[in-house]
Amino acid sequence: QVQLVESGGGTVRTGGSLRLSCAASGIIVSSNAMGWYRQAPGKQREPVAAITGGGSTNYADSVKGRFTISRDNAKNTVYLQMNSLKPEDTAVYYCNTHWTRWGQTYDYWGQGTQVTVSS
């Protein structure tokens, strides 16, 4: 059974930093594409950053140069380092993994962690 557990959210001031963690079980993060998404109040969930099994990374334009996604294979954990935070980064952040096998899509989400950036 796949489980993703996020942690590390909190409240920071503009310009501050946070590091989110996503501890995975039931999958091997180094063998799967992993991603971070966020959902602000009244808005749709949007992708923030992703890392492939091969280690390639992608970022939303709004966070490029400020956020870094990484993983620790020994801990089977994915991280999102967030620097230079802005009030518009305020959202619930979710960890995700998904894949398609034999025509069936598997899609797993964590419970989310709240990030609040005060001005």
Sine and cosine of phi, psi and omega as CSV:
sin_phi,cos_phi,sin_psi,cos_psi,sin_omega,cos_omega
0.00,0.00,0.76,-0.65,-0.03,-1.00
-1.00,0.09,0.76,-0.65,0.09,-1.00
-0.73,-0.69,0.67,-0.74,0.07,-1.00
-0.82,-0.57,0.82,-0.57,-0.05,-1.00
-0.83,-0.55,0.92,-0.40,0.00,-1.00
-1.00,0.02,0.45,-0.89,0.11,-0.99
-0.40,-0.92,0.20,-0.98,0.09,-1.00
0.97,-0.25,-0.07,1.00,0.02,-1.00
-0.94,0.34,0.15,-0.99,0.01,-1.00
0.23,-0.97,-0.23,-0.97,0.00,-1.00
-0.92,-0.40,0.78,-0.62,0.03,-1.00
-0.71,-0.71,0.27,-0.96,0.07,-1.00
-1.00,0.03,0.33,-0.94,0.06,-1.00
-0.79,0.62,0.74,-0.68,-0.03,-1.00
1.00,-0.04,-0.15,0.99,-0.01,-1.00
-0.98,0.19,-0.03,-1.00,-0.05,-1.00
-0.74,-0.67,0.46,-0.89,0.13,-0.99
-0.58,-0.82,0.46,-0.89,0.13,-0.99
-0.84,-0.55,0.87,-0.49,0.06,-1.00
-1.00,-0.04,0.55,-0.83,0.05,-1.00
-0.84,-0.54,0.54,-0.84,0.08,-1.00
-0.74,-0.67,0.98,-0.21,0.01,-1.00
-1.00,0.05,0.83,-0.56,-0.08,-1.00
-0.95,-0.31,0.56,-0.83,0.16,-0.99
-0.67,-0.75,0.49,-0.87,-0.02,-1.00
1.00,0.06,-0.16,0.99,0.10,-1.00
-0.63,-0.78,0.23,-0.97,0.09,-1.00
-0.94,-0.33,0.91,-0.41,-0.15,-0.99
-0.89,0.46,-0.49,0.87,-0.02,-1.00
-0.96,0.27,-0.16,0.99,0.00,-1.00
-0.95,-0.31,0.01,1.00,-0.08,-1.00
-0.75,-0.67,0.46,-0.89,0.17,-0.99
-0.96,0.29,0.74,-0.67,0.00,-1.00
-0.82,-0.58,0.55,-0.83,-0.02,-1.00
-0.58,-0.81,0.36,-0.93,0.14,-0.99
-0.92,-0.39,0.70,-0.71,0.07,-1.00
-0.81,-0.59,0.25,-0.97,0.08,-1.00
-0.59,-0.81,0.44,-0.90,0.03,-1.00
-0.67,-0.74,0.90,-0.43,0.05,-1.00
-1.00,0.01,0.38,-0.93,0.00,-1.00
-0.82,0.57,0.77,-0.63,0.04,-1.00
0.97,0.23,0.09,1.00,-0.02,-1.00
-0.85,-0.53,0.29,-0.96,0.04,-1.00
-0.98,0.20,0.42,-0.91,0.08,-1.00
-0.91,0.41,0.68,-0.73,-0.04,-1.00
-0.74,-0.67,0.52,-0.86,0.05,-1.00
-0.95,0.32,0.58,-0.81,-0.01,-1.00
-0.91,-0.42,-0.79,0.62,-0.06,-1.00
-0.38,-0.92,0.43,-0.90,0.00,-1.00
-0.55,-0.84,0.45,-0.89,0.07,-1.00
-0.69,-0.72,0.75,-0.67,-0.01,-1.00
-1.00,0.09,0.15,-0.99,0.07,-1.00
-0.87,0.50,-0.51,0.86,0.02,-1.00
-0.99,0.15,-0.11,0.99,0.06,-1.00
0.99,-0.16,0.00,1.00,0.06,-1.00
-0.95,0.33,0.58,-0.82,-0.04,-1.00
-0.84,-0.54,0.46,-0.89,0.08,-1.00
-0.65,-0.76,0.52,-0.86,-0.04,-1.00
-0.69,-0.72,0.51,-0.86,0.18,-0.98
-0.92,0.40,0.55,-0.84,-0.02,-1.00
-0.84,0.55,-0.56,0.83,-0.08,-1.00
-0.93,0.36,-0.28,0.96,-0.05,-1.00
-0.88,-0.48,-0.06,1.00,-0.01,-1.00
-0.84,0.54,0.71,-0.70,0.00,-1.00
1.00,0.07,-0.20,0.98,0.00,-1.00
-0.90,-0.43,-0.58,0.81,-0.04,-1.00
-0.95,-0.30,0.53,-0.85,0.07,-1.00
-0.70,-0.72,0.80,-0.60,0.09,-1.00
-0.99,-0.14,0.64,-0.77,0.01,-1.00
-0.46,-0.89,0.08,-1.00,0.04,-1.00
-0.56,-0.83,0.43,-0.90,0.10,-0.99
-0.89,-0.45,0.97,-0.25,-0.09,-1.00
-0.90,0.44,-0.59,0.81,-0.02,-1.00
-0.91,0.42,-0.56,0.83,0.00,-1.00
-1.00,-0.08,-0.07,1.00,-0.03,-1.00
0.79,0.61,0.72,0.69,-0.11,-0.99
-0.74,-0.67,0.61,-0.79,0.08,-1.00
-0.93,-0.36,0.60,-0.80,-0.05,-1.00
-0.85,-0.52,0.40,-0.91,0.18,-0.98
-0.75,-0.67,0.96,-0.27,0.07,-1.00
-1.00,0.08,0.84,-0.54,-0.06,-1.00
-0.88,-0.47,0.90,-0.44,0.02,-1.00
-0.90,-0.43,0.27,-0.96,0.03,-1.00
0.76,0.65,0.75,0.66,-0.08,-1.00
-0.91,0.41,0.56,-0.83,-0.02,-1.00
-0.85,-0.52,0.39,-0.92,0.05,-1.00
-0.82,0.57,-0.54,0.84,0.00,-1.00
-0.95,0.31,-0.09,1.00,0.12,-0.99
-0.99,0.10,-0.11,0.99,0.02,-1.00
-0.88,0.48,0.83,-0.56,-0.06,-1.00
-0.04,-1.00,0.15,-0.99,0.24,-0.97
-1.00,-0.01,0.79,-0.62,-0.04,-1.00
-0.97,-0.22,0.74,-0.68,-0.06,-1.00
-0.86,-0.52,0.60,-0.80,0.13,-0.99
-0.99,-0.10,0.58,-0.82,-0.06,-1.00
-0.59,-0.81,0.56,-0.83,0.25,-0.97
-0.65,-0.76,0.54,-0.84,0.01,-1.00
-0.39,-0.92,0.46,-0.89,0.07,-1.00
-0.37,-0.93,0.29,-0.96,0.04,-1.00
-0.86,-0.50,0.77,-0.64,0.00,-1.00
-0.67,-0.74,0.79,-0.61,0.01,-1.00
0.79,0.61,0.64,0.76,0.09,-1.00
0.99,0.14,-0.06,1.00,0.00,-1.00
-0.95,-0.31,0.72,-0.70,0.01,-1.00
-0.99,-0.10,0.73,-0.68,0.07,-1.00
-0.93,-0.38,0.78,-0.62,-0.15,-0.99
-0.65,-0.76,0.88,-0.47,-0.08,-1.00
-0.81,-0.59,0.64,-0.77,-0.01,-1.00
-0.79,-0.61,0.52,-0.85,0.17,-0.98
-0.99,0.14,-0.04,-1.00,-0.06,-1.00
-0.99,0.11,-0.24,0.97,0.02,-1.00
1.00,-0.08,0.48,-0.88,0.07,-1.00
-0.68,-0.73,0.72,-0.69,-0.10,-1.00
-0.99,0.15,0.75,-0.66,0.13,-0.99
-0.87,-0.49,0.83,-0.56,0.02,-1.00
-0.83,-0.56,0.81,-0.59,0.01,-1.00
-0.91,-0.42,0.89,-0.45,-0.03,-1.00
-1.00,-0.08,0.54,-0.84,-0.02,-1.00
-1.00,0.03,0.00,0.00,0.00,0.00
